[in-house]
Amino acid sequence: MLEKVKATLAKIRPMLGGTEIVLVDLNGDTVKVNVLIPGCAAGLPEEMAIEIFEDLLEEDVPEIKKVIVV
C-alpha cells in the first residue's frame, strides 16, 4: 500500500503547480501528509491540493479512508 500512495504522490506532483505534498506517515487506512506551499504565487492553496490528493487516492488506493495534514 505504501508504494501505491507514493505512486499517487508522484502522479499528482505535476498538477500542483509547485505546491508539494510530502508523506509523513502511513498507518492502516490513514495517511499523514505535510503540505509545502512555495513562496511565489505559483502553487495551489493547501485545501485545493489536499482535495485533489484525496480524489486521486480514492481512485488509486481505495483502502485509504483518511488524510490528515500535519
C-alpha positions in Angstrom: 0.0 0.0 0.0 2.9 2.4 0.7 4.1 2.1 -2.9 0.6 2.9 -4.2 0.5 6.0 -2.0 3.9 7.1 -3.2 2.9 6.5 -6.8 -0.2 8.7 -6.3 2.0 11.4 -4.9 4.3 11.2 -7.9 1.2 11.3 -10.2 -0.2 14.4 -8.5 3.0 16.4 -8.3 2.7 18.0 -11.8 -0.8 19.1 -11.1 0.1 21.1 -8.0 2.0 24.0 -9.7 4.8 24.0 -7.2 2.9 23.0 -4.1 4.4 19.8 -2.6 2.6 17.1 -0.6 5.0 15.1 1.5 4.2 11.8 3.0 4.8 11.8 6.8 3.2 8.5 7.9 1.0 5.7 6.7 -0.8 3.8 9.5 -3.5 1.4 8.5 -6.1 3.3 6.5 -4.8 6.8 7.4 -2.2 8.9 5.6 -0.5 11.8 7.3 1.0 14.4 5.0 2.6 17.8 5.1 1.8 20.4 2.5 4.6 22.8 1.4 3.5 26.0 -0.3 6.1 27.8 -2.5 6.9 31.4 -1.7 5.8 32.5 -5.1 2.1 32.6 -6.1 2.6 29.7 -8.5 1.4 26.8 -6.2 -2.1 25.7 -5.4 -3.7 26.5 -2.0 -3.4 23.7 0.6 -7.1 23.0 0.6 -7.2 22.5 -3.1 -4.1 20.4 -3.2 -5.4 18.1 -0.5 -8.8 17.8 -2.2 -7.1 16.7 -5.5 -4.9 14.3 -3.5 -7.9 12.8 -1.7 -9.7 12.3 -5.0 -6.8 10.5 -6.6 -6.3 8.4 -3.5 -9.9 7.3 -3.6 -9.3 6.1 -7.2 -5.8 4.6 -6.8 -5.8 3.4 -3.2 -9.3 2.9 -2.0 -8.0 1.3 1.2 -7.1 4.7 2.4 -10.0 6.3 4.3 -8.5 9.3 5.9 -5.9 12.0 5.1 -4.5 14.1 7.9 -2.5 17.3 7.3 0.2 17.8 9.9 
